[in-house]
Amino acid sequence: MTWRERLQEIADTPWPSVGAPAASGSVVFIFWILLQATTGDRWVPILDHANLAFHEAGHLIVGLLSDRMAVYGGTIGQLAFPIATAYTFWSRRNTLGFALCVAWGCESLLNIATYMGDARAMSLPLIGGLDPETHHDWREILTRWDMLDLDTAWAALNRGIAWAGGLATCVWLSGRWQSGRES
């Protein structure tokens, strides 16, 4: 079986429905995650500790391939892990696992948006007290792209994408609950 045939087989497999307690609890949890990542200190304890580990691992992994590309590795790593786990749950048609991993990816994007929006201000503390002038990923990236003055605009765009994804996940979960009520 080719990978295309396997993807088609997965896509043709129906999603199971979700009970009301699981769906409503997950929707509330997703909203809580999105709000935590958008307000206050913008830190979601369990998720952002994992995001930080994957961010730093991404620098190391991409850095093995190219020193110049290592700066992108943090963001790549931080997004790759939620995407990979969401794909795993998608391929197994695990409704809640998929939805919660997509929410994790949206939260991670909000975390990246916070870092991105700090590129000029450089007010966020960096790991180990590193100097932001030489170690702020998004300052380096946006400077390379000659877009440093657009740091807050890029951050706002990413926040919008993250919130849209999180809300779409809640709507999708509600639809999975509704489909169980109709059968």
KAKA-V538183 format. One record per helix or strand. SS is the DSSP state (a for helix, b for strand). FROM is the first residue (numbers start at 0). LEN is the number of residues. If there is no record, write none. Layout:
# KAKA-V538183
SS:FROM:LEN
SS:FROM:LEN
This chain:
# KAKA-V538183
a:2:10
a:19:19
a:44:21
a:69:22
a:94:22
a:126:3
a:131:4
a:136:8
a:147:35
